Amino acid sequence: MSQTPEPSQGISVFWRTFLLLGALLLGSVMAWFLTFRELEEEPRALQSAQQLASLVNLTRAALVHADAIARVSLVKTLVEEENVRIAVREPTDVFVLYNHTALGRRISDSLASRLGDDTIVAREVNGFSGLWIGFKIDKDNYWLLADPERVGSVQGQTWLVWLAIAASMSLLGAAGFAGLLNRPLKQLSAATARVRDGDFRTGHLDEHVATVEIREVNISFNRMAEQLAKAEADRTLMLAGISHDLRTPLARLRLETEMSVPDDTARQLMAADIEQVTAIIDKFLDYARAEHVQMEVVDLTDIVFSALQPYAGTPDCEVQFDDKSAHRVQADPVELRRVIDNLMENASRYGRRPDKVLQLDIAIQSSGSLVSMKLTDHGLGVPAELLPRLVEPFFRANEARTAATGSGLGLAIATKTMQRMGGQLTLRPAPSGGLQAELVLRSA
């Protein structure tokens, strides 16, 4: 089965940081709002009461010292300039006190302390709403009707607008901080992915960043990548030397076999053994090398038809594949052809029916951003408990596949190649009893 790890379900570091910062900032804004509103209410009540007391005192003094004609002009001026009306307070007047809110109670108490205990502050008199202040001039009782906006608190809509602006700024700031904190992790993740794919040179991280911890991580990562690159170069050189040193005596053995072994059967068997050893060496080198794939847009259908050419028309092979539509994928055409050849070779060796006929069913399907190819044989199949081990190096399911030959690296090489191309190889039991191999690639 494929060794590509499935992406885990969970929240990313960016969103976790953003949510934590956002919750912290929103909580701070709400605490600020409640504190400000509480602290703002007392000064507003005192200021409003002082202004109203001054207005009542000035009005009372003006009415006391004005003659009858001047009083009419004074009342008219108060209405026009200050939106203040004076009315006689009758004993039969019905009023509702201005103490329905905490702010109203504070204003009423403050006015009573400034104007006298007999001062009445009402929000409705005889069915007319407003800010009514009852006061005395000598023994006469009067109502002063002032504009309620003089003592109005900040409206709820205004608070909501302020809160919305503060919350929006807080969330934008949280997103900016989260992105700033997450950027080094994204760079490290991208560099790690490149190193995982065998690219040790382009994954270099900045070693001069201001943050000490990030700088130390980047330096350690770069040194690790350098050591891996050196180890890879040494391994490549060693493999090249081993390949050269082994192929030279094998070539001499092949020559000696052709010239010195008179028996044709023995010579053919010895030559086949030498060819098998050479093929095994090639497989070892293919598995061990970490070459970079050259990604480009290729037609998967064309590659499948090309890989089927050696099997088409042979009497011991039946292939069911008639898809003529183009399925373009992102892949290395050489490596993709090698993977498909490997799967078909594996099916040819181990997936034949009891009558020694190789029957292959191939289907290609596009789904969104992915393209999958399923190759199904009709052989004996593989027990489900052995499927995960088929892609392990050097493992051969001898009990399930008869006449197991080769190095046991074919499927391991195919799996590594698919991973380098950003794809996936999955092996599963076929409905017909054989083995089904599925390749999944990114659509172009």
C-alpha positions as CSV (number, residue, x, y, z in Angstrom):
1,M,0.0,0.0,0.0
2,S,1.1,3.6,-0.4
3,Q,3.5,5.0,2.1
4,T,2.4,8.6,1.6
5,P,1.1,9.8,5.0
6,E,-2.4,11.0,4.9
7,P,-2.9,14.7,6.0
8,S,-4.1,14.8,9.6
9,Q,-7.3,16.5,10.4
10,G,-6.9,19.5,12.7
11,I,-6.4,23.2,13.0
12,S,-3.3,24.8,11.5
13,V,-0.8,26.8,13.5
14,F,-1.9,30.0,11.8
15,W,-5.6,29.6,12.7
16,R,-4.8,28.4,16.2
17,T,-2.6,31.5,16.8
18,F,-5.2,33.8,15.2
19,L,-8.0,32.4,17.3
20,L,-6.1,32.7,20.5
21,L,-4.9,36.3,19.7
22,G,-8.4,37.2,18.5
23,A,-10.0,35.9,21.7
24,L,-7.5,37.7,23.8
25,L,-7.9,41.0,22.0
26,L,-11.7,40.7,21.9
27,G,-11.8,40.0,25.6
28,S,-9.6,43.0,26.2
29,V,-11.8,45.2,24.0
30,M,-14.9,44.1,25.9
31,A,-13.3,44.7,29.3
32,W,-12.2,48.1,28.1
33,F,-15.7,48.8,26.9
34,L,-17.3,47.8,30.2
35,T,-14.7,49.7,32.3
36,F,-15.0,52.9,30.1
37,R,-18.8,52.8,30.2
38,E,-18.8,52.5,34.0
39,L,-16.2,55.2,34.5
40,E,-17.9,57.5,32.0
41,E,-21.3,57.4,33.6
42,E,-20.5,59.1,36.9
43,P,-18.8,62.2,35.3
44,R,-21.5,62.5,32.7
45,A,-24.2,62.5,35.5
46,L,-22.4,65.1,37.5
47,Q,-21.7,67.3,34.5
48,S,-25.4,67.1,33.3
49,A,-26.7,67.8,36.8
50,Q,-24.4,70.8,37.1
51,Q,-25.6,72.2,33.8
52,L,-29.2,71.7,34.6
53,A,-28.8,73.2,38.1
54,S,-27.1,76.3,36.6
55,L,-29.9,76.5,34.0
56,V,-32.6,76.4,36.7
57,N,-30.8,78.9,38.9
58,L,-30.3,81.3,36.1
59,T,-33.9,81.0,35.0
60,R,-35.2,81.5,38.5
61,A,-33.0,84.6,39.0
62,A,-34.1,86.0,35.7
63,L,-37.8,85.5,36.4
64,V,-37.5,86.9,39.9
65,H,-35.8,90.2,38.8
66,A,-37.7,90.7,35.6
67,D,-40.9,92.7,35.3
68,A,-44.0,91.3,33.7
69,I,-43.2,92.5,30.2
70,A,-39.6,91.3,30.3
71,R,-40.7,87.9,31.6
72,V,-42.7,87.3,28.4
73,S,-39.7,88.2,26.3
74,L,-37.4,86.1,28.6
75,V,-39.7,83.0,28.3
76,K,-39.7,83.4,24.5
77,T,-36.0,83.7,24.4
78,L,-35.5,80.6,26.5
79,V,-37.7,78.6,24.1
80,E,-36.0,79.8,21.0
81,E,-32.4,79.8,22.2
82,E,-32.2,77.1,24.8
83,N,-35.2,74.9,24.0
84,V,-36.4,75.5,27.6
85,R,-40.0,76.0,28.5
86,I,-41.4,77.3,31.8
87,A,-44.8,76.2,33.1
88,V,-46.7,76.6,36.3
89,R,-46.8,73.4,38.4
90,E,-50.3,72.6,39.6
91,P,-51.1,70.3,42.5
92,T,-53.1,68.1,40.2
93,D,-50.1,67.5,37.8
94,V,-49.4,63.8,37.3
95,F,-45.7,63.0,36.8
96,V,-43.3,60.1,36.5
97,L,-40.0,60.4,38.3
98,Y,-36.7,60.5,36.3
99,N,-35.2,57.5,38.2
100,H,-35.8,54.6,35.9
101,T,-32.1,54.3,35.1
102,A,-28.9,54.5,37.1
103,L,-27.9,57.6,35.3
104,G,-31.4,59.2,36.0
105,R,-31.1,58.4,39.7
106,R,-27.7,60.0,39.9
107,I,-28.9,63.1,38.1
108,S,-32.0,63.4,40.3
109,D,-29.9,63.0,43.5
110,S,-27.3,65.6,42.3
111,L,-30.0,68.1,41.3
112,A,-31.7,67.7,44.7
113,S,-28.5,68.3,46.5
114,R,-27.9,71.5,44.4
115,L,-31.4,72.9,44.2
116,G,-33.0,71.7,47.4
117,D,-34.7,68.6,48.7
118,D,-38.1,69.7,47.3
119,T,-36.8,69.6,43.7
120,I,-38.6,67.1,41.5
121,V,-37.0,65.6,38.4
122,A,-39.5,63.8,36.1
123,R,-39.5,62.2,32.7
124,E,-43.2,62.7,32.0
125,V,-45.8,65.3,33.2
126,N,-49.4,64.9,32.4
127,G,-48.6,62.5,29.6
128,F,-45.9,64.7,28.0
129,S,-42.5,63.2,27.9
130,G,-39.3,65.2,28.5
131,L,-36.9,66.3,31.1
132,W,-39.1,68.1,33.7
133,I,-37.5,69.9,36.7
134,G,-39.8,71.2,39.4
135,F,-38.6,74.2,41.4
136,K,-40.0,77.1,43.5
137,I,-39.8,80.8,43.1
138,D,-40.8,82.2,46.5
139,K,-44.0,80.2,47.2
140,D,-44.9,79.5,43.5
141,N,-44.2,76.1,41.9
142,Y,-42.9,75.9,38.3
143,W,-41.9,73.3,35.8
144,L,-38.8,73.7,33.7
145,L,-38.9,71.5,30.5
146,A,-35.4,71.0,29.2
147,D,-34.2,69.1,26.2
148,P,-33.6,65.4,27.2
149,E,-30.6,65.3,25.0
150,R,-28.8,67.4,27.5
151,V,-28.3,64.4,29.8
152,G,-28.6,61.6,27.2
153,S,-26.1,58.8,27.5
154,V,-24.2,57.4,24.5
155,Q,-26.7,55.5,22.4
156,G,-26.5,51.7,22.0
157,Q,-25.9,52.0,18.2
158,T,-23.0,54.3,18.9
159,W,-21.5,51.7,21.3
160,L,-22.1,49.0,18.7
161,V,-20.3,51.0,16.0
162,W,-17.3,51.6,18.3
163,L,-17.2,48.0,19.4
164,A,-17.4,46.8,15.7
165,I,-14.5,49.1,14.7
166,A,-12.4,48.0,17.7
167,A,-13.2,44.3,17.1
168,S,-12.4,44.6,13.4
169,M,-9.1,46.3,14.1
170,S,-8.3,43.6,16.8
171,L,-9.0,40.8,14.4
172,L,-7.0,42.3,11.6
173,G,-4.1,42.8,14.0
174,A,-4.5,39.2,15.2
175,A,-4.4,38.0,11.6
176,G,-1.2,40.0,10.9
177,F,0.5,38.8,14.1
178,A,-0.5,35.2,13.4
179,G,0.8,35.4,9.8
180,L,4.1,36.9,11.0
181,L,4.5,34.2,13.6
182,N,3.5,31.5,11.1
183,R,5.8,32.6,8.3
184,P,9.0,30.9,9.6
185,L,7.1,27.7,10.2
186,K,5.8,27.8,6.6
187,Q,9.3,28.4,5.3
188,L,10.6,25.5,7.4
189,S,7.8,23.2,6.2
190,A,8.5,24.1,2.5
191,A,12.3,23.5,3.0
192,T,11.6,20.2,4.8
193,A,9.4,19.1,1.9
194,R,12.2,19.9,-0.6
195,V,14.8,18.0,1.5
196,R,12.3,15.1,1.7
197,D,12.1,15.0,-2.1
198,G,15.9,14.9,-2.3
199,D,16.5,18.6,-3.1
200,F,19.2,19.5,-0.5
201,R,20.4,22.7,-2.2
202,T,17.4,25.0,-2.7
203,G,16.0,24.4,0.9
204,H,18.5,26.9,2.5
205,L,16.9,29.0,5.2
206,D,17.9,32.5,6.3
207,E,20.5,32.4,9.1
208,H,20.4,36.1,9.8
209,V,16.8,36.6,11.0
210,A,16.3,38.8,14.1
211,T,14.6,36.2,16.3
212,V,17.2,34.1,18.1
213,E,15.2,30.9,18.3
214,I,14.2,30.9,14.6
215,R,17.8,31.7,13.7
216,E,19.1,28.7,15.7
217,V,16.5,26.4,14.1
218,N,17.4,27.7,10.6
219,I,21.1,27.2,11.2
220,S,20.6,23.7,12.5
221,F,18.3,22.8,9.5
222,N,20.9,24.1,7.0
223,R,23.7,22.1,8.6
224,M,21.5,19.0,8.6
225,A,20.7,19.6,4.9
226,E,24.4,20.0,4.1
227,Q,25.2,16.8,5.9
228,L,22.5,15.0,4.0
229,A,23.7,16.4,0.7
230,K,27.3,15.2,1.5
231,A,26.0,11.8,2.6
232,E,24.0,11.6,-0.7
233,A,27.0,12.5,-2.8
234,D,29.2,10.0,-1.0
235,R,26.5,7.3,-1.5
236,T,26.2,8.1,-5.2
237,L,30.0,7.9,-5.6
238,M,30.1,4.6,-3.7
239,L,27.2,3.2,-5.8
240,A,28.9,4.2,-9.0
241,G,32.1,2.5,-7.8
242,I,30.2,-0.7,-6.9
243,S,28.4,-0.7,-10.2
244,H,31.7,-0.3,-12.1
245,D,33.5,-2.9,-10.0
246,L,30.7,-5.5,-10.4
247,R,29.9,-5.0,-14.0
248,T,33.5,-5.5,-15.1
249,P,33.8,-9.1,-13.7
250,L,30.3,-9.9,-14.8
251,A,31.2,-8.9,-18.4
252,R,34.3,-11.1,-18.2
253,L,32.2,-14.0,-16.9
254,R,29.8,-13.5,-19.7
255,L,32.6,-13.6,-22.2
256,E,34.2,-16.6,-20.6
257,T,30.9,-18.4,-20.6
258,E,30.3,-17.8,-24.3
259,M,33.8,-18.9,-25.2
260,S,34.6,-21.7,-22.7
261,V,31.4,-23.5,-22.0
262,P,30.7,-26.0,-24.8
263,D,27.3,-27.2,-23.6
264,D,24.6,-25.0,-25.0
265,T,22.1,-25.6,-22.2
266,A,24.7,-24.9,-19.5
267,R,25.9,-21.8,-21.4
268,Q,22.4,-20.4,-21.7
269,L,21.6,-21.0,-18.0
270,M,24.9,-19.4,-16.9
271,A,24.2,-16.4,-19.2
272,A,20.7,-16.1,-17.8
273,D,22.1,-16.1,-14.3
274,I,24.6,-13.4,-15.2
275,E,21.8,-11.3,-16.8
276,Q,19.7,-11.7,-13.7
277,V,22.6,-10.5,-11.5
278,T,23.1,-7.5,-13.8
279,A,19.3,-6.7,-13.6
280,I,19.4,-7.0,-9.8
281,I,22.3,-4.6,-9.7
282,D,20.3,-2.2,-11.8
283,K,17.4,-2.5,-9.5
284,F,19.6,-1.8,-6.5
285,L,20.9,1.4,-8.2
286,D,17.4,2.5,-9.2
287,Y,16.2,2.1,-5.6
288,A,19.2,3.8,-4.0
289,R,19.5,6.9,-6.2
290,A,17.6,10.1,-5.3
291,E,17.5,11.8,-8.6
292,H,15.2,14.8,-9.1
293,V,12.1,14.3,-11.2
294,Q,11.5,16.7,-14.1
295,M,7.8,17.5,-13.7
296,E,5.9,18.4,-16.9
297,V,2.4,18.0,-18.4
298,V,2.1,14.5,-19.9
299,D,-0.8,12.4,-21.3
300,L,-1.2,9.4,-19.1
301,T,-3.2,7.6,-21.9
302,D,-0.3,7.9,-24.3
303,I,2.2,6.5,-21.7
304,V,-0.1,3.5,-21.0
305,F,-0.5,2.7,-24.7
306,S,3.3,2.9,-25.1
307,A,3.9,0.6,-22.1
308,L,1.4,-1.9,-23.5
309,Q,3.2,-2.3,-26.8
310,P,5.4,-5.3,-25.7
311,Y,2.2,-7.1,-24.5
312,A,-0.2,-6.3,-27.3
313,G,-0.8,-9.1,-29.8
314,T,1.0,-11.8,-27.8
315,P,-1.0,-15.0,-27.5
316,D,-0.5,-15.3,-23.7
317,C,-1.7,-11.7,-22.9
318,E,-5.2,-10.2,-22.9
319,V,-5.4,-6.5,-22.3
320,Q,-8.7,-4.6,-21.8
321,F,-8.0,-0.9,-22.3
322,D,-9.8,1.2,-24.9
323,D,-9.8,4.7,-23.4
324,K,-8.8,7.1,-26.2
325,S,-9.4,10.3,-24.3
326,A,-6.6,12.4,-23.1
327,H,-5.8,12.5,-19.3
328,R,-3.2,15.1,-18.7
329,V,-1.2,14.9,-15.4
330,Q,1.8,16.5,-13.8
331,A,4.6,13.9,-13.8
332,D,8.1,13.0,-15.1
333,P,7.3,11.1,-18.3
334,V,10.4,8.8,-18.0
335,E,9.8,8.0,-14.3
336,L,6.0,7.5,-14.9
337,R,6.7,5.1,-17.7
338,R,9.2,3.2,-15.5
339,V,6.5,2.9,-12.8
340,I,3.9,1.6,-15.2
341,D,6.4,-0.8,-16.8
342,N,7.3,-2.0,-13.3
343,L,3.6,-2.7,-12.4
344,M,3.0,-4.5,-15.7
345,E,6.2,-6.6,-15.2
346,N,5.1,-7.5,-11.7
347,A,1.7,-8.5,-13.1
348,S,3.3,-10.5,-15.9
349,R,5.4,-12.4,-13.5
350,Y,3.0,-13.0,-10.6
351,G,-0.5,-12.1,-11.9
352,R,-1.2,-14.7,-14.5
353,R,-4.3,-17.0,-14.5
354,P,-3.9,-20.7,-13.8
355,D,-3.8,-21.2,-17.6
356,K,-0.6,-18.9,-17.7
357,V,-2.5,-16.2,-19.6
358,L,-1.9,-12.6,-18.4
359,Q,-5.2,-10.7,-18.3
360,L,-5.0,-7.0,-17.5
361,D,-7.8,-4.6,-17.0
362,I,-6.8,-0.9,-17.2
363,A,-9.0,2.1,-16.4
364,I,-8.3,5.8,-16.1
365,Q,-10.6,8.2,-14.4
366,S,-10.4,11.9,-13.7
367,S,-11.9,13.3,-10.5
368,G,-11.4,17.0,-9.8
369,S,-7.7,17.8,-9.4
370,L,-6.7,14.1,-9.4
371,V,-6.3,11.5,-12.1
372,S,-6.3,7.8,-11.1
373,M,-5.2,4.7,-13.2
374,K,-6.2,1.2,-12.0
375,L,-4.4,-1.8,-13.3
376,T,-6.0,-5.1,-12.3
377,D,-4.7,-8.6,-12.9
378,H,-6.6,-11.9,-12.6
379,G,-4.0,-14.0,-10.9
380,L,-4.0,-15.7,-7.5
381,G,-3.9,-12.4,-5.6
382,V,-2.2,-11.6,-2.3
383,P,-3.6,-12.1,1.2
384,A,-4.8,-8.9,2.8
385,E,-2.3,-9.1,5.6
386,L,0.6,-9.2,3.2
387,L,-0.4,-6.2,1.1
388,P,1.3,-3.5,3.3
389,R,4.6,-5.4,2.9
390,L,4.6,-5.7,-0.8
391,V,6.1,-2.2,-1.1
392,E,8.9,-3.0,1.4
393,P,12.4,-3.4,-0.1
394,F,13.4,-7.1,-0.8
395,F,10.0,-8.5,0.3
396,R,8.5,-11.1,-2.0
397,A,5.2,-12.8,-1.2
398,N,6.4,-16.3,-2.2
399,E,3.4,-17.9,-0.6
400,A,0.9,-16.0,-2.8
401,R,3.0,-15.4,-5.9
402,T,4.5,-18.5,-7.5
403,A,8.0,-18.6,-9.0
404,A,9.1,-15.4,-7.3
405,T,12.2,-14.0,-8.9
406,G,14.0,-10.7,-9.1
407,S,15.3,-8.5,-6.3
408,G,12.0,-7.6,-4.6
409,L,12.6,-3.9,-5.2
410,G,10.1,-3.3,-8.1
411,L,7.2,-2.1,-6.1
412,A,9.4,-0.2,-3.6
413,I,11.0,1.7,-6.5
414,A,7.5,2.5,-7.9
415,T,6.3,3.7,-4.5
416,K,9.3,6.0,-4.1
417,T,9.0,7.4,-7.6
418,M,5.3,8.2,-7.1
419,Q,6.1,10.0,-3.9
420,R,8.8,12.1,-5.7
421,M,6.2,13.1,-8.3
422,G,3.6,14.0,-5.6
423,G,1.5,11.0,-6.4
424,Q,0.4,7.8,-4.6
425,L,0.5,4.1,-5.3
426,T,-2.1,1.9,-3.6
427,L,-2.3,-1.9,-3.8
428,R,-5.6,-3.7,-2.9
429,P,-7.2,-7.1,-3.6
430,A,-9.1,-7.1,-6.9
431,P,-12.8,-8.0,-7.0
432,S,-11.8,-10.8,-9.4
433,G,-9.4,-12.3,-6.9
434,G,-6.2,-10.9,-8.3
435,L,-4.3,-7.7,-7.4
436,Q,-5.3,-4.1,-8.2
437,A,-2.7,-1.3,-8.4
438,E,-3.9,2.3,-8.4
439,L,-1.8,5.3,-9.4
440,V,-3.1,8.7,-8.3
441,L,-1.5,11.8,-9.9
442,R,-2.2,15.5,-9.9
443,S,-4.2,16.7,-12.9
444,A,-2.7,19.2,-15.2
